[in-house]
Amino acid sequence: MEVSSTTKEGIDDEKIIIQRAYRDLLKSFKIELDDEDKKGIRQAYELAVEAHSKQRRKSGEPYILHPIAVAKICVEEIGLGPTAIIAALLHDVVEDTEVTLEDIKTQFGEKIAKLVDGLTKLDKTYETDVPQAENFKKVLSTLVEDVRVVLIKMADRLHNMRTLGSMPKHKQLKIAAETTFIYAPLAHRLGLYSIKTEFQDLCMKITEPEKYKEIAKKLQETKRDRASYIDKFIEPLQEELKELNVPFTILGRPKSIYSIYNKLKSKKIPFEEIYDLFAIRIILDVPQKKEKSYCWQVYSIVSDVYKPIPERLKDWITTAKSNGYESLHTTVIGPKGKYVEVQIRTQRMDEIAERGFAAHWKYKGITNQQDVYENWLDNIRELLDDGDKDALEFMTDFKSNLFHEEVYVYTPKGDMKVLPKGATALDFAFSIHSDLGYHCTAIKINNKLVPMGYKLENGDQIQIIVNKNQRPTESWLKMVITSKAKTKIRASLKEDNKKKGEFGKEALERKFSNLKIDFDSNIDILVKAYGYKSRPDLYYGVAIDDVNLQDFTKRFKVENGKIIPLQEAKEIIKPTVLAPTINKKSTSPILLNDEPADQYEYTFATCCNPVPGDMIFAFLSTGSGVKVHRAGCPNASNLFANYGYRVMRATWVKDVQSNFVAHILVHGIDTGVGVIEKLSNKISTALGLNIKAFSIEGKEGFFEGKMAIIVQNADQVAAAIEALEQIDGIDSVSRID
């Protein structure tokens, strides 16, 4: 943010804009506020206006417009109440102004102060060079204290993403990567479907701007036809639904640009062949006790009017998704033979689907569904209680709790358990009880013995066979994916290692005694010198001979009863700077942190193969110098989110003349003769580009070809893709990440 001065007229205009934004915030409340809430919100607004009066956003607008916008998102799009709105208005005052947390506590009370404190701690994590995994661990610890902190942060992140255009490109990439890595999955897990979808679209707009614009343009061009088709599809349904004599609404909603892009990539088909660019949603206004029966009656009507595709029926009414989502989905064949997805739900279900966790509290206790959020938060508490888990382990385990899909399996008594897709039989054992997991020796699925690492499928009935002498081994960690199982296995291994470590500790004590060295004042020097995290780790290392005490005198000397390492070694990750070149003009095609890159040891990443014209960033690896990646690289979000402090700004030098390799994937009909000639002729003869490598494989009338071509920029890659798409029989052409 910035501080600036404006003219008196400008100040008056800004006051009007700020007051209008505040009035819009108040109008967004659908419930009548009592006098106390109105007073609290007004006081928070006035305090925030005064505190932020000299501050501006990067765009130049008054900073106070940001917290007002965040508060409005909290009301309109998440459904939070007055307490959270007051905290949202104040979420930046302690961090950015002279207002203290004590001031907040005095004026607004303990509850508001705690929310603001949580948001302040959360914001501070983004301003240091501490590895992002550490920051996220702090952020997510707020989940179990008061979920409203994270919900307000969701609103804050959403407004920042919507107004990101005024920030430098490299900062846009960093924020988008953090959003993709943690905020979008977290929004999904908290049931904030609309916010998750917008996060994904906004991130794609930054990382894949050309593809985003291309899909957006095609959606706009087909909007009228799509609207006409929806009207034709809905018309016969409305007449049938009226006979139910219950209020209903039918909507036609377009799919998100991000989801369409994913379909283009996964199905390898052109835009014109994606049938489900939209979904029809039927929303009923019926009593909660009659929800299920009415939804199935509507399904019956839909399947009478249009032919259903049975395998595409998804029943999340009988059993809700792990994030509380309830709906009945079916796909039918509509007019002109097009596939159309129909979603059937009630108003209550729709509110939970759109507002997730916030709406969940409104309906808590009304439905018969188990409290999915409490179960999930219990898992997060278990993760946070494991103090020995490093931040990266924590992030990995936490991400496994943000699963998008689940499997439904059963105990021998018929009780259902919901686990993430990909969970194993051993995960199931630990999900039932820790002791069941610890002592598991064999597992039966549907009365047949299976390996512990067997991946569960919907409907599996599982029986665990135990032996009290069984204990987890290191290999078990590779057979589970859930955080609970991993945490319990690590805890067991740690306990076993601790017992072994007692022997190592005794050996060290004897060594120190012989050398007349005080144990307690010197042991931590050894821990650091051998690179261990803790004393128990060192003891275990001695016990299993990873630490060789015979080499003690080669690594240390003893002076006045104190150990002194002969060589202090501390790993510092920094770019390898090459020998200076005197009066030599830079030939590097890129700049790193706005300086010629040929003074560094750098290479272009083979995971995404960037070429001039691609948006890029550089990553400082631990042993391979600087790696230059595309912004849309599959590894980008992980690198930014966990190691953002090692990311360097990278830009292309204008008029780059170097050659680069781009990889292209081609799918089409295998005519058997001339396919290779057609493809190579189009690239080499028509476009004049060299082919570095070419492989092709045909199977059952279909072929897949991979081409590595020499190009100078992204425009040539786009031209090559467009040219190949024109060949008869070619189904799809795409650039390989």
Number of C-alpha atoms within 10 A of each C-alpha: 13 13 13 10 10 9 8 9 9 11 13 12 11 16 14 12 14 18 13 11 18 19 12 14 20 17 14 15 16 10 8 10 14 9 8 10 16 15 12 17 22 16 16 20 22 12 17 24 23 12 20 20 15 16 20 19 17 16 14 13 14 24 24 26 22 21 26 25 22 24 31 26 24 27 22 15 17 24 22 22 17 20 16 24 27 26 28 32 29 30 29 23 23 20 18 13 15 11 16 13 18 13 13 23 16 10 13 18 12 14 14 22 22 18 25 28 22 24 26 20 16 21 16 12 18 15 8 10 12 14 19 24 21 17 22 21 20 17 20 20 18 18 17 17 15 13 18 24 26 25 24 26 22 25 23 21 18 22 16 15 19 12 14 19 13 11 13 10 18 18 12 17 23 20 23 28 27 22 25 23 19 19 22 23 21 23 25 20 24 27 26 28 19 17 22 23 18 18 25 20 19 22 25 22 17 22 23 18 14 13 15 20 14 13 17 13 12 12 17 12 11 11 13 11 11 17 15 10 16 20 13 13 18 16 10 13 18 13 10 14 18 11 8 13 7 11 11 17 13 16 15 18 13 16 14 18 24 21 14 19 17 12 16 17 16 9 12 17 16 15 17 9 11 15 12 16 20 19 19 21 20 24 22 22 15 17 12 13 10 10 19 17 10 20 22 16 14 21 21 13 15 21 17 12 16 18 13 22 13 11 8 12 16 13 16 16 20 11 16 17 21 26 24 24 23 22 25 23 20 21 24 21 16 19 13 7 9 12 19 22 21 23 20 26 28 25 18 20 24 20 20 25 24 20 23 26 25 23 22 24 12 13 13 12 11 11 10 7 13 14 15 16 19 11 11 16 16 13 18 21 14 14 23 18 11 14 10 14 16 13 19 16 16 23 21 14 21 22 16 17 22 20 19 14 12 17 19 18 19 19 17 14 9 10 9 15 13 20 24 20 18 19 22 21 28 29 26 26 25 23 18 13 11 15 14 19 25 23 19 22 19 16 22 17 20 14 12 9 14 14 15 21 18 17 17 24 18 13 12 19 20 23 21 22 15 17 12 11 9 12 17 19 13 11 9 16 17 9 20 24 22 27 23 23 25 21 21 21 24 20 16 17 16 17 12 15 18 17 15 18 23 16 16 22 20 14 16 19 17 12 16 17 12 9 13 13 19 14 16 9 11 15 18 16 15 16 17 17 18 15 13 15 13 12 16 20 18 24 27 23 20 22 22 14 11 12 16 11 14 8 9 12 11 10 15 16 13 14 9 7 15 17 20 16 18 13 9 9 11 9 6 7 12 12 20 15 13 10 8 10 10 6 6 7 9 14 13 15 19 21 19 21 14 13 14 18 21 19 18 17 14 21 13 16 16 12 13 21 18 25 27 24 17 20 22 25 26 24 24 22 16 13 9 12 18 25 18 26 26 25 24 23 20 13 15 24 23 18 21 23 23 22 19 23 16 19 20 21 17 23 25 18 16 10 10 16 13 14 14 17 21 24 19 20 19 22 22 20 17 18 12 11 8 9 20 13 9 13 18 17 15 17 20 14 10 11 13 12 19 15 16 12 12 15 11 14 11 15 9 7 10 16 19 17 18 19 22 18 22 21 22 19 21 17 14 19 23 12 13 23 19 13 16 22 19 11 14 11 14 18 18 20 24 23 17 16 17
